[in-house]
Amino acid sequence: MSQESSTSSSSSRLLVLGIIAVVIVAGLTLAIMAISNSGERASSDEPVNVLADSNDECVVCHARNTPGIVEQYGHSTKAAAEVTCRDCHEVDADYPGAVEHEETYVLGSPTSAMCETCHENEVAQYNQSRHGLPAYVAYAGQEVLSEDLLDLYSSIPEGGYNDEKVRARNSLHAIEGAAITKFACESCHDIGKPAEDGSVGQCQDCHLRHEFSLEQARRPETCNACHIGPDHPQWEIYQESPHGIAYATDGHTWDWEAEPGTLDTTNFPAPTCATCHMSGFGPTATTHDVGDRLTWNLAAPISSRRPAWQDNMTRMQGVCSECHNSNFIETFYDDADRAVEQVNAWVIESDEIIQPLKDNGLLTAQPFDEPIDFVYFNLWHHWGRTAKFGVWMQGADYVQWHGAYEILHDRAELIEMVNEKLEEAGMEPIDPGPPGPIE
């Protein structure tokens, strides 16, 4: 090959290598720019802290002393709407519960009366709900209520039943004492405790301060704080239900921050606690009365229909109909009604089983001072309620092994205990026969 050809070939190779190098460098540059822009977009999607540069005295001081709550509130929709610390906390010097603070007067924990300034409908709905006074009365008894609060309590659908079984439950609070109940009954049931200003409830139990996140209020884990355990295991039931399994599997893809009152299956393909009981979903409007869509008082010893149960059923079935056809819904309601009636029959029978002891003065006046009191109580308060909740929330294990089976177990034990007392008193034992299903 001639020297001229060799030189030409080398030049060509160098040209090709140069072009390749230019392409590689350009590609790397574009990739770096893309990554950089992506980072900028990600950072711009971060929630804005609207209090970051605030000169407000409350913000400046609490940013030093309690920075966590300032950070939370700065990212909240309330702060974005220019609701200030003073709007929720500051009151007149003579306001019930006011404390002096930095040359003004404040409520350390705002009451529902403060929330009502902006959320009038929500507070009114809440005051008619199970989360209101009935929650507090469940441990404190209605005797502690003022005349006005007693009138409010009497107007609430779940404020009506207060039979001997419920009064016995209240006595547990006194028996256990303040050292325990502060961390037990009261930590949940104080959601309905009256404040010093006479308003009822603690909104912050569900809307945790100071972020007031929509997602947090809608997540079933929030309800799990109280709705758990042998007497109201809604969280455990939900976890094993088809709805709970859908949440556990796909909940991370759901639209937790969707605008309230506009929700449908595109936001929530399966329901959470809030979807069924509170959220505006499909044709059903938002409510803060958690019993507004329920047909039965399931928490009662012997369940009865709620006063406006047909209207309640229509609202709940409006939620159900977003996923289920009318035949499925109607069949489910008919079957669930019969299950409630069966549990009612067992609880009524337990009253009949123990009645001879009451008639003959063979029970002490003090509740929970002998084993039979606990068996009689557990039959309705733990297992009866659990079975009914399990039916309506579709948790088979809680209908059966944590419900019906335990009822029948306690029934057998109750009969044996009653007969022991009757025989000790020289009386004839009872023989209720097998439990059997209702006709």
Summary of the structure (lengths in Angstrom):
residues: 439
radius of gyration: 30.8
end to end distance: 109.6
largest distance: 132.0
contacts: 1236
relative contact order: 0.07
helix: 60%
strand: 3%
